[in-house]
């Protein structure tokens, strides 16, 4: 490990996301940085020792990055609601203070369906101005009224969280979040994200969307309520690409215009020979036919 000052990173996932996790870490390590990286990866399944070995093989050439896997299972008495594709792993980030020592006063949390395309240094050095969190608002979100959040505060995406860990501990953020989840679990839609917004919206500093460019910036899922110029600026200046939603770049049918960034980083990992599971003969034929259809018909068919 180099003698550079450290960026402390937290990632939480399960074994099915291991490949994508290493894409995130590789994409970070490939960027120029004045810092070293102390990375903690928390999982509920798998063998941490085996995952540490994989990390040494996959990332050993990056001497400025140190990765340690930890196994963690939440208290079974807690009600941690899940739905659809969400697993209980989404809540692990809330235990952030358990995964770093008291000497660490700032942590950057990242989801595992991302690719970093520019240095994280400016984000890490950003002042939080007496806020517990820095996070990117979801443009056009209609979730604020559900949790009595002022529209001026906005509703943020929890995939990138710059955390003042000292303040997190001092304000008992974890206890307040758990109390809210236990009392409101039946009405949570994006469970961890809803709870973080409901409890910490007043204590969150908005970050520029370039630090968490979510899929709606590329597809018209909903009205972003932004000018075309602002959407174009965010696309052009993107620092962190977040492949949230269904359009994952490791899917054969993914149409995300920045999916190549994932494949570029993937080729630098032990999964370089990966082929999408849905890249079947039948699906290749479907895709070929789809490419011949006029645009209006594709839109009609929802393709």
Secondary structure, DSSP 8 states (H G I E B T S, - for coil): --SS-EEEEEEE--GGGHHHHHHHHHHHHTS--SSEEEEEEEESSS-HHHHHHHHHHHHTT-TTEEEEEEE----TTS-----TT--GGGGGGGGGGGSS-TT--EEEEE-SSEEE-S-SHHHHT---TT-SEEEEB-TT---GGGGT--TTT--B-TTEEEEEHHHHHHTTHHHHHHHHHHHHGGG-SSHHHHHHHHHHGGGEEEE-GGGSB-GGGTS-SS-----HHHHHHHHHH-SEEE--SS--TTSTT---TTHHHHHHHHTTSTTTT---TT--HHHHHHHHHHHHS-HHHHHHHT-
